Amino acid sequence: MKTHCTRFGCSRPTNVFADLDDRKVLKTVQQKYCTTCGMPQILGGRYIPLKLLGQGGFGAAFLAVDRYTPKMRKCVVKQFQPSGDLQPEQLKIAQELFDREAEALEDLGNRHPQIPNLYAFFELHLPSPKGDKAEDYFYLVQEFIDGKNMEELLAQRGALPEAEVVEIMTAVLNILSFVHKHDTIHRDIKPSNIMRSHQGRIYLLDFGAVKQITTGQGAKAGQQGSTGIYSMGFAPPEQMQGGKVYPATDLYALGVTAITLLTQKDPSCLYDSYSNVWNWRSHAVVGDRLEAVLNQLLRSTPSERFQSADEVLSALKGVKAAASPQASAPAATSPSVPVFQASSTTLQAGAKAVAQARPTIPPVAPAPPPPVAVPSSPPAPLPVSSPVVVTPAPSAVKVKPHQTNPPVAKAPRRSLPAVPLIKGALFTGFITGLLAIAIISLFPNPVGLGLVAITFVAVALLQVANIVSGSDLPIFAVLGLGLALGYEFFRDFQLLTILPSTVNPLIALVVFPVMTGALMTAGAILFLLIYRLLAKLL
């Protein structure tokens, strides 16, 4: 049997123990140790990690087996072992999140069939490999869900049809109804935290960000809010500001998840930062009733959304009743939904509920959240990205679950996205350089220069209108390369006499597009720096 060492930094974590293939030995052996670092390989006396599922700044998650079950039941072992560069307050927040996840799984998972069960929660006190100090390792063992999360499903199949999205929403809403009625808010609904098993059952994962809603009597007057935890793009304004959260907070995130599944687009691509509205309808094929439900879920003010999962379920019954084989086509003029968006710079926290170690926690800051980045997800069963932990506000003045009339959050400006801008500039410069070779070879005069300028504008407009984006960019680049290579007069092209006639045309074919792409990228970076400087000054 192969085992995987759970000590962070072990240089050779894979171990092979041939005697563990004997079932009798497997069940009776007291312990096995990593042959490299001496770390115990049988955790809690029964759980044997087999392979790494995901790793981050707060630890790791492993696929494991329980040796004391008849069929060697698979499970997920999550290890909380943060890096040593955390501040004490950050470490405390991360530990609280890990403990809270275990409590939530014990309270909810063992009582609902679509929430993973908690099997064990324990810690190990071990000497370091050098023996100079003691190390503490914290473990959480939970049910393994064999299937694909919605983010993986989206990448595999593309945008999902309306009927399937309604089915997924209905399943998640039934789970949320149970969660909310037990005075708990999930706070991290997104595609990577919704999984469909191979048997077709929908599960809700990652309870590391949960928030209990109770009537608190020990809170000081005027203290409101909680630790700000969110995944960028899916969180509503009240959550991003570190304020109170409501059942409507989860419903907003479910709405963003739904439009992501319908369009196969990242939330940042569906959000108009200039007008502060969601513009998703032109990218999806849905009926008017579902559109109305989603628009209400996406309202920036909590009191304007549905107030409970049961309300949304009732509204979706109307969607199913009105459903027809053909949904309405994308409507370019559909009304937009006002939203709140903001950026903030912070580290990420906690260990995630299905086998994922969270990245780094940010320094705590009481001011409104600074800019933030969210990482990408590992494969199933891990959630794809970790929620962001922002400054903890003072202890919440706790409220009843279905509270209405929550405060209206103000929507700060959203910063200009850097990566899409720079990527678009690089593509525009490169493809224009390629096409310029063929155009000027055909029209070696001012007409050719004019056509090159028109080509540049056309390529830029195609990207602005989202007609060309994402995976289309390499396709158009290859087409441009083919035009440049295939044109029979290319041998006479001399880059407008800038390069001597002795230069090999094939070298010019490589150099010229790369030069134009680099110039456009440099221009985009300069524009971005000036834009952000002016944004700070204004």
NUMI-639391 format. One record per residue: x, y, z of N, C-alpha, C, O in turn; residue in one letter. Coordinates in steps of 0.2 Angstrom, whole numbers, plus 5000, padded with zeros to 4 digits. Each point is the difference from the previous one (the first is absolute). Layout:
# residues N
XYZXYZXYZXYZA;...
//
This chain:
# residues 538
500449945000499650065000500450065000500550015003M;499350044993500450075000499650045005499450015000K;501050035003499750055005500450074998500550004997T;499250055005500250074999500150045006499650015004H;501050014997500250035007499650075000500050044995C;499849985011499650065001500450065003499850055001T;500949935000500450065002500250054995500249984995R;499650085006500250054995500750014999500450005005F;499849994989500750014998500449934999500650014999G;499149945003500349934999500350004993499650004995C;501049985004500350004993499849944996500050004994S;499949945010499749944996499449975004500149965004R;499350074995499449995004499749934998499749975004P;500550004990499749934998500449955004500649994999T;499049965004500349955004499749934997499450004998N;500949955002499849934998500149955005500549995003V;498949995000500049955005499749934998499350005000F;501149964997499749934997499649965005499549974998A;500750045009499649955004499350035002499649965002D;500250104996499450035001499549974995499450015001L;500849964994499649974995499649945003499549974997D;500850005008499749955004499550035005500150045004D;499249944995499550035004500149995007499850055004R;500449894998500149995007500550055003499950035006K;500749984991500550045002499850075000500150045005V;499549984990499750074999499650025006500050055003L;499649905000499550025005500449995007499750035005K;500849944996500349995006500750045002500250015005T;500150014989500750035001499850075004499550034999V;501049985006499950065004500150074996499650045001Q;501049964995500150064997500549994995500449955000Q;499650094995500650004994500250075000499650055001K;501149964997500350075000500350014994500249964996Y;499750115002500350024993500849985000500350025005C;499949954990500749985000500550064999500649995000T;499150074998500450064999500150045007500550025002T;498950005000500050055006499749975007500050035005C;499849904995499749975006499350025002499849995005G;499850044990499450025002499549945000500149964996M;499550045009499549945001499650004993499750054998P;500249895000499649994994499349975001499550004996Q;500349985010499349985002499850065005500250005006I;499350044992499850065003499449985005499649974997L;500450055009499549995004499949925002499549985002G;501049984996500049935001499649964995500049945000G;499750104995499649964995500050034993499949964995R;500350105004499950034993500750004997500550035002Y;499649944992500650004996499950044994499749994995I;500750075004500050044994500349974994500649975001P;499150034994500249964994500350054995500649994997L;499150075002500350054995499850075002499550015003K;500950044994499850075001499550024996500049994994L;499550045008499450034996500150084999499950024995L;500450015010500150074999500550035006500049975005G;500350094993500550025005500050085000499950034995Q;500150005011500150075000500450035006500349955004G;499650114998500450035005499849985007500450015005G;499049964995499749985007500149925001499749985005F;500549984990500149935001499849974994500250024994G;499549925006499849964994499449955001499850005006A;500049974989499549965000500249934997500350004994A;499549945008500249944998499449954999499550005004F;500549964991499649954999500349945005500649984999L;498949995005500349955005499549955000499450004997A;500849945007499549955001500049995008500450015003V;499049964999499949985007500149935000499649964998D;501050025006500149935000499649965004500049945000R;499650095004499549965005499350004997499549995004Y;500450024990499449984997500049944995500649994997T;498949985002500049934996500350014993500349964997P;499550105000500250014993500550054999500150034995K;500349995010500550055000499750064997500250034995M;499350005009499650064998500550064998500550015004R;499450024990500450064998499750065004499450005002K;501150045000499850065003500550064999500549994996C;499450075006500450054999500350035006499650015005V;501149994996500350025005500350074999500450014995V;499350045009500350074999500450025006499949985005K;500750044993500550025005500150075000500150044996Q;499849995011500250075001500750005003500149995005F;500350044991500750015002500350064996500350004995Q;499550065008500250064996500750025000500449975004P;499850074991500750025000500250045006499650035003S;501149974998500250045006500050074999500250045005G;499649994990500150084999499350035002500050064998D;499649915005499450045002500050035006500449985005L;499250084996500050045006499549965005499649964997Q;500550055009499649965005499350014999499649955001P;500150114997499350014999499849974994499449975000E;501050024994499849974994500049925002499549974997Q;501050015007499949935001499449985004499749945000L;500150105005499449995004499450004995499649965001K;500450084995499450004995500049944996499449975000I;501150014998500149934996499849945004499649964998A;500650045008499849955004499350005002499749945000Q;500050115001499350015001499649974994499549975001E;500750054993499649984994500149925000499549974998L;501050005003500149935000499649975005499649954999F;500450075007499549985005499350004999499649965001D;500250104996499350024998499849954995499449985000R;501050004995499849954995499949945003499549964998E;500950015006499949945004499350005003499649955000A;500350105004499350015004499450004995499549975001E;500650074993499450004995499949934997499449985000A;501149984999499949944997499749955005499649964998L;500650055008499749955005499350025001499649965001E;500250114999499350025002499649984994499449985000D;500850044993499650004994500149934996499549974998L;501250015001500149954996499749935002499849964996G;500250035010499849945003499250005000499749955002N;500050104997499350015000499650014993499450004999R;501150014996499750014993500449964995500650005000H;499049974996500449954995500450034995500449974996P;499550105003500450034994500550055003500250054996Q;500049945010500650045003500549945003499749965003I;500950054995500549955002500049985008499950055004P;500149894998500149985007500650015003500650004996N;499550025010500650005004500149945003499649975003L;501050004996500249945003500550005006499949975005Y;500550084995500550015005500350075000500050034995A;500249995011500450075001500549995005499849995006F;500850024993500549985005500750044998500050034995F;500449975010500750034999500549965002499949955004E;500750064993500649965002500650055002500150054997L;500249935009500650045002500649954999500149955002H;500350084993500649964998500650045000500050064999L;500649915002500650044999500250014993499849974995P;500550095004500250014993500549954997500349965004S;499950044990500449954997500750015003500449955001P;499850115001500750015003500049985008500550005003K;498950005000499949985007500150065004500150005006G;499950074991500250055004499450045003500150045004D;499349944994499450035002499449964999500049954996K;499450075007499449964999499650034995500050064999A;499649904997499650024995499349985001499949945002E;499650104997499349985001499649994993500150054996D;499649905003499649994994499349985002499849965004Y;499850084992499249995001499749974994500250024994F;499449935007499749964995499250005001499750005005Y;500050004989499349994999499949954995500250004995L;499349955007499949954995499350004998499550005005V;500350004989499350014998499949954994500449974997Q;498950025001499849964995500350024993500050064999E;500249894997500250014994499550004995499649955000F;500350104996499450004995500449994993500450044998I;499449904999500349984994499650034994499449984998D;500850084999499750034994500350064998500650005000G;499150044997500350064997499650065003499450005001K;501050065000499750065002499750044994500249984995N;499450075006499750034995500550044995499950014994M;500750015009500550044997500349954995500250014994E;500049935008500249954996499549984994500249984994E;499250015008499549984995499950064995499949984994L;500250085008499950054995500650004995499950014994L;500749985009500649994995499949954996500350004994A;499449945008500049944996499450014994500149984995Q;499350055007499550004996499850074997499650004995R;500650055008499850064997499450035004499849975005G;499950084993499450035003499549955000499949964996A;499750045010499549955001499350034998499950065000L;499749894998499350034998499650025006500249985006P;499350064993499650035005499749945005500050015006E;499749944991499749955004500549975005499849985006A;500850004992500549975004500250055006500149985005E;500050094993500150055005499550005005500150015006V;499349994992499450015005500049935004499950015006V;500349944991500049945005500650005005499949985006E;500650054992500650015005499850055005500149995006I;499650074992499850055004499549975006500050015006M;499549954991499549975005500349965005499950005006T;500649964992500449955005500350045005500049995006A;500450064992500450045004499550045005500250015006V;499350024991499550045004499749955006499950035005L;500049914993499749955005500549995006499850005006N;500950004992500550005005500050065004500150005006I;499950064991500150065003499450015005500150035005L;499349954993499450015004500249965007499850035005S;500449914994500249975007500650035004499950015006F;500650024990500550035003499850065004500150025006V;499550034990499750065003499649995006500050045005H;499649914995499549985005500449985006499750005006K;500949984993500449985006500550065002500549995003H;499350074995500350065003500750014997500550025004D;499649964990500750004997500050034993499549984996T;501050065003500150024993500649974997500550005003I;499549984991500649964997500550054998500649995002H;499350074995500450054998500549994995500550044998R;499549904998500549984995499749964994500349954998D;499150075000499649964995500450024993500050064999I;500249894997500350024994500049934996499949955004K;500350054990500049934996500449955003499849945000P;500850085002500549955003499849975006500249955002S;499350085002499749975006499449964999499749985005N;500150014989499449964999500249944996500350014994I;499649935008500249944997499449964998499649995004M;500549974990499549954998500449945001500549994996R;499249965008500449935000499849964994499650024996S;500849935003499949964994499349975000499749974995H;499950035011499349975000499550064999499449984999Q;500950084999499550054998499850055006499650054999G;500649935007499850045006500450075001500649994999R;499150065002500350075001500250005007499649995005I;501150044997500250015006500350075001500250034995Y;499750005011500350065001500649995005500049975005L;500650064993500649995003500250065003499750065000L;500949945004500450055002499650045006499750064998D;500349925008499750035005500550045005499850015005F;500850004992500550045004499850075001500350035004G;499250004992499950075001499350015003499850065000A;499949895003499350015003500050055005500550015004V;498950024997499950055005499449985004499549994997K;500550005009499549995004499650065002500250055001Q;499149954998499650055002499649995006499549955000I;500650085005499749995006499850065004500250064997T;499449945008499950065004500550015005500149965005T;500450094994500550015004499950055006499750054998G;500449935008499950045005500750035003500050055004Q;500549934994500750025003500350054995500550035002G;499249994993500350054995499950075003499550015003A;501150034996499950075002499650044995499949984995K;499850075008499650044996500450034995500550035001A;499249984993500350034994500549954996500250024995G;499949925008500549954996499549964995499649975002Q;500650034992499749974995500549974995500650025000Q;499249934996500449974995500449945003499849975005G;500650004990500449945002500650004995500150044997S;500249905004500649994996499850004993499649964998T;500750094998499850004992500349944997500650004998G;499049964999500249944996499650004994499450005000I;500950004994499649994994500549984994500650005001Y;499149984994500349984994499850054995499550024999S;501050014998500050064996499549994994500149954997M;499450095002499649994994499349975002499550024997G;500549945009499449975002499750035006499449995001F;501050055002499750035007499650064999500250044995A;499349975008499650075000500450055004500449995004P;499350074996500450065003500049995008500550025002P;499049965001500050005007500549955003500350015005E;499949944991500549955002500750034998500449995004Q;499750044991500650034998500250065004500650015001M;498950025003500250055004500149975007500150045005Q;499849904996500149975007499550015005500150005006G;499350024991499450015004499649945002500249954999G;499250065003499549955001499949964994500050024994K;499849915007499849964994499449975002499850005006V;499849994988499349975001499949944995500549994997Y;498949985004499949954995500050024993500349974995P;499550105004500150034993500750014998500150004994A;500449995010500750014998500249934996500350014995T;499549945008500149934996499650004994500249974995D;499250065005499650004994500350044994499949984994L;500450085008500350044995500649964997500049994993Y;500449975011500549964997499849954996500349984995A;499149995006499749954996499850034994500049964994L;499750105006499850034993500650014996500049994994G;500650035009500650014996500249934997500349994994V;499749965010500249934998499549984994500349974995T;499150055005499549974995500250044993500049964995A;500150105006500250044993500749974998500150004994I;500349985010500749984998499949934996500349994995T;499249975008499949934997499650014993500149964996L;499550095004499650014994500450034994499949994994L;500750055008500350044995500849974999500350014995T;499949955010500749985000500550065000500549994996Q;499350065007500450065000500150015008499649995004K;501050044997500250025007499650065002499850044995D;500049975011499650055002500350074998499650054998P;501049965002500350064998499950024993500050064998S;499849894997499950014993499250025000499850034994C;499849965011499350014999499850065004499450025000L;501150015003499950065004500350074997500650004998Y;498950055001500350064997500250055006499650035003D;501049974998500350045005499850084999500050045005S;500049984989499850074999499350025002499950055003Y;499649914995499350015002499849975007499550015002S;501049955001499849965006499449964999499550005004N;500549964990499449954999500249944998500649994997V;499049965003500149934997499750004993499550024999W;500949964996499850004994500149924997500549994997N;499149975005500149934999499549974995500149954997W;499350095002499449974996500249994993499849954997R;500650095000500249994993500549944998500149984995S;500149995011500549944999499649945001500349955000H;499150055002499649945002499449994997499750044997A;500149895002499449994997499549975005500049945002V;499650115001499549985005499350034999500050054996V;499549935008499450034999499950065005500550015004G;499050034995499950065003499949995008500250045004D;499549904998499849995007500749995004500150035005R;500349934992500749995003500450065000500350015005L;499650034990500450065000499850055006500450035003E;498949974998499850045005500249985007500250045004A;499849894997500249975006500850025001500250025006V;500249974989500750015001500150085001500550015004L;499250034993500150075001499850025007500450055003N;499149925000499950025007500549975005500150035005Q;500249914993500549985004500650045000500450005005L;499750044990500650034999500050085002500450044999L;499049985004500050065003500550025005500249965004R;500150104996500550025004499850015007500449995005S;499050034996499750015007499749935003499549984996T;500750005009499749935003499350005000499649954999P;500050115004499350005001499649994993499449995000S;501050034994499649994994500149934997499649994995E;500849975008500049934997499549965003499650025005R;500349924993499649955004500349995007500650015001F;499049985004500250005007500149935002500349995006Q;499549964990500149935003500149954994499850024994S;500549935007500149954995499349974997499949994995A;499650015010499449974999499650054995499649984995D;500550095005499750044996500349994993499650004995E;501049995004500349994993499749934997499950004994V;500149955011499749944997499350014998499849974995L;499850075008499350014998500050044993499649984995S;500950065004500150044994500249954994499850014994A;500649955008500349954995499449954997500149974995L;499450025010499549954998499650044994499849964995K;500250105005499750044994500449994994499750004995G;500950005006500550004994499949934997500049994994V;499949965010500049934998499349994996499949974995K;499650065008499350004997500050034993499649984996A;500750085004500050034993500649984995500050024995A;500449935007500549984996499749974994499649965000A;500850054994499849974994500649974997500650025002S;499449944992500649974998500550054997500649995000P;499150074998500550054997499950065005499550035001Q;501149995002500050065004500150064995500349994994A;499650075009500150064996500750014998500549985004S;499750054991500750014998500350065004499650035003A;501149974997500350065004499750064998500050024994P;499850025010499850074999500550055001500250015006A;500050034989500550055001499850065004500450035002A;499049984998499750065003499749995007499650045002T;500549905001499749985006500350055005500550025000S;499050005005500250055005500649975005500049945001P;500450105001500649985004499850005007499550045002S;500949925002499850005007500650045004500649984999V;499250075005500550035004500349965005499749955003P;501050054998500449965004500550045004500150064998V;500249915007500650035003500649964998499949935000F;500650104999500749964999500550045003500050074999Q;500549905004500650045002500649955000499949945000A;500750095000500649965001500350015006499950055004S;500549904998500450015006500649955001500049944997S;500550085005500649965001500149975006500050035006T;500049914995500049965006500249934999500049984994T;500249995011500249934999499449955001499550035003L;500649914996499449965000500049955006500649995003Q;498849995000500149965006499649945000499749984995A;500549985011499649945002500149944995500350014995G;499549935008500049944996499449994997499550015004A;500449974990499350004997499749935001500349955002K;499050054998499749945002500149944996499949955004A;500250054990500249934997500750004998500150034994V;500349955010500749994998500450054997500349994995A;499750075008500450054997500350055006499750015004Q;501050004995500350055005499950074997500250014994A;499750035011499950074997500650044999500549985004R;499650064992500550044999500150055006499749995005P;500750074994500250045005499550055003499650034996T;500449985010499550055003500350075000500650015001I;499050044998500350074999500150035007499749985005P;500750074995500050045006499350035002499750024995P;500249995011499350035002500050074999500550045003V;499049994994500050074999499250025001499649974997A;500350085007499350025002499750044994499450015000P;501050024996499750044995499649964995500149945000A;499650094995499749964994500549964997500550024999P;499249924998500549954997500450034995499850034995P;500949965005500450024994500049954995499649955001P;500750054993500049964994500149925001500549995005P;499249964992500149935002500149964994499850024995V;500549925006500149954995499849935002500149985006A;499649994990499749935002500449954995500050014994V;500249935009500449954996499549964997499450005001P;500949964994499649954997500049945003500349995005S;499249964993499949945004500349944998500249994994S;499949965010500349944999499449954997499550025001P;500749924997499549964998499549975005500250015006P;499349964992499549975005500449955004500549974998A;499350035009499450035003500150065003499650035004P;501050014994500150065003499750064997499850004994L;499950045010499850074998500550034996500649995001P;499250054994500550034996500450065003500650014999V;499150035004500350065003499850015007499549995002S;501050055002499850015007499750065001500150054996S;499449965009499850065001500550055003500449975004P;499550094995500550055003499850025007499450015001V;501149995003499950035007500250075001500650014999V;498950035002500250075001500050025007499949955004V;500250114998500150025007499449985004499450024998T;500749955008499449995004499750065003500450045003P;499049984996499750055004499849985007500149945001A;499750105003499949985007499449955000499749994995P;500249985010499649945001499350034998499850055001S;499849904996499450024997499450015005500049975006A;499650084993499450005004499549954997499850024994V;500149925008499849954996499250014999499750035005K;500149944990499350014998499749944998500349945000V;499050065000499649944998500149994992500250044997K;499849895001500149994993499750044995500350024995P;499049985005499750034994499850085002499550024998H;501050015004500050075001499850044994500449994995Q;499250065005499950044994500250075002500350015005T;499750034989500250075001500850015002500150045004N;500349924993500750015002500350064997499750034996P;500949995007500250074997500349994993500149954997P;499850114999500250004993500750025000500350045003V;500149924993500750005000500250054994499749994995A;500850055006500250044994500549974996500449965002K;499550054991500449964996500650054998499950054996A;500749935006500650044998500249984992499849954998P;500650095000500349994993500349934999500449985005R;499649994990500449944999500650024995499950044995R;500749935007500550024996500049964993499749954999S;500750084997500049984993500449935000500650005003L;499249954994500349935000500650004996500050024994P;500649975009500650004997500249954995500250014994A;499649925008500249954996499750004993500349994995V;499050025005499650004993500350054996500049994994P;500150075009500250064996500749984997500150024994L;500449965010500749984997499949954995500450004995I;499249955006500049944996499750024993500249984995K;499350075005499750024994500450044996500050004994G;500450055010500550044996500549964997500250014994A;500149935009500549964997499749964994500350004995L;499149985005499749974995499950054994500149984994F;499650085007499950054995500650014996500050014994T;500650015010500650014997500349954996500250014994G;499749935008500349944997499649984993500349994995F;499150015006499649984994500050064995500049984994I;500050085008500150064995500649994997500150024994T;500549975009500649994997500049954995500350004995G;499449945006500049944995499650024994500249994994L;499250045007499650024994500350064996499950004994L;500550045010500450064996500449974995500150034995A;500249915007500549974995499749994993500250024995I;499249945006499649994994499850064996500050004994A;499750055010499750054997500550054996499850024995I;500749995009500550054996500449964995500250044995I;499849905005500349964994499550014994500350004994S;499150005007499550014995499950084998500050014994L;500150035011499950074998500650045003499950035006F;500749974991500650035003499950084999500550034997P;499050005005499950074999499650035006499849965005N;500050104995499650035006499349965001499750005005P;500049974989499449965001500149945005499649995004V;501049984995500249955005500050025007499749965005G;500650104996500050025007499350025003499949985006L;499750044990499350015002499649945002499750005004G;500449954991499749935002500349975006499649975004L;501050044998500349985006499750035006499849975005V;500150104994499750045006499349975001499750005005A;499949994989499349975001500049945003499649985004I;500949974994500149945003500150005008499749975004T;500750084998500150015007499450025004499949975005F;499750084992499450025003499549945001499749995005V;500249974989499649955000500149945005499649985003A;501150014998500249955005499850025007499849965004V;500350104997499950035007499250005001499849985006A;499850044989499350005001499749935001499649995004L;500749964992499749945001500149975007499649965003L;501050065001500149985007499550045004499849975005Q;500250104994499550045004499349975000499750005006V;500149984989499349974999499949935002499549975000A;501150005003500049935002499849954994499849955002N;500350074992499949964994500649955000500049944998I;500650095003500649965001500350005007500250065002V;499949895001500250005007500249935002499949954997S;500550045008500249945003500349954995500650024998G;499149925001500349954996500050024993500449974996S;499350095002500050024993500650034998500250004994D;500250035011500650044998500549964997500350024995L;499949925007500549964997499849984993500449994995P;498949995004499749984993500250064995500249994995I;499650075007500150064995500750014999500250024995F;500349975010500750014999500249954995500550024996A;499349925005500249944995499850024993500449994995V;499050045004499750024994500450054997500250004994L;500050055010500450064998500749974997500350034995G;500049935009500649974998500049964993500450014996L;499049965003499949964994500050054994500249994995G;499450075006500050054995500750024998500150014994L;500250015011500750034999500549954996500350024996A;499649925006500549954997499749984993500449994996L;499050005003499749984994500050054994499949984995G;500250085007499950054995500750004995500550005002Y;499349994992500649984995500550064999500549994998E;499350075004500450064999500450015006500450055001F;499649915004500350015007500850014999500350045003F;499949924992500850014999500250074998500650015001R;498950034996500250074998499950055006500250064999D;499649925007499850045005500750025004500349965002F;499850114999500650025003499850045006500550055002Q;499049945001499850045006500150084999500350045004L;499449984990500050074999500750034999500150065002L;500449904996500750024999500350015007500650035000T;499149965006500350005006500649955001500550025002I;499449924995500549955001500349994993499750014995L;500949985005500449994993499749944996499749965003P;500450044991499749954995500349945002499849944998S;500850065005500449935001499749965006500149955001T;499450085003499749975006499649944997499650014996V;500449945007499649944999499350015001499850025006N;499749984989499350015001499749965006499650035004P;500749914997499749965006500250035007499650005004L;501050034996500250045006499550065001499850015006I;500150034989499650055000499349985002499650045004A;500149914994499449975002499949995007499550015003L;501149975001500049995007500150075003499650015005V;500950034993500250065004499450055000499950035005V;499849984989499650064999499449995005499850055003F;499849894996499450005005500250005007499650035004P;501049944998500250005007500150075002499850025006V;500550024990500250075001499350045001500050045005M;499549954991499450045000499649985007499750045003T;500349894998499749985006500350035006499750015005G;501049994995500350025006499950085001499950025006A;500150024989499850075000499350015003499950045004L;499649924993499450015003499949985007499650035004M;500849924998499949985007500350055005499850025005T;500850014992500350055004499550065001500050045005A;499749984989499550055000499449995005499850055004G;500049894996499449985005500350015007499650025004A;501049954998500250015006500150075003499850025005I;500450024990500150075002499350045001499950035004L;499649954991499450025001499749985007499650045003F;500549904999499749975006500350045006499650015005L;501150004995500350045005499750075001499950025006L;500050014988499750075001499350005002499850045004I;499849914994499350005002500049995007499650035004Y;500849924999499949995007500350065004499750015006R;500850024992500250065003499550065001499950035005L;499849984989499450055000499549985004499650045003L;500249894997499549985004500150015008499550025004A;501149974998500250025007499950075001499850025006K;500550024990500050085001499350025000499850055003L;499749924992499350035000499649975005499450015000L;
//
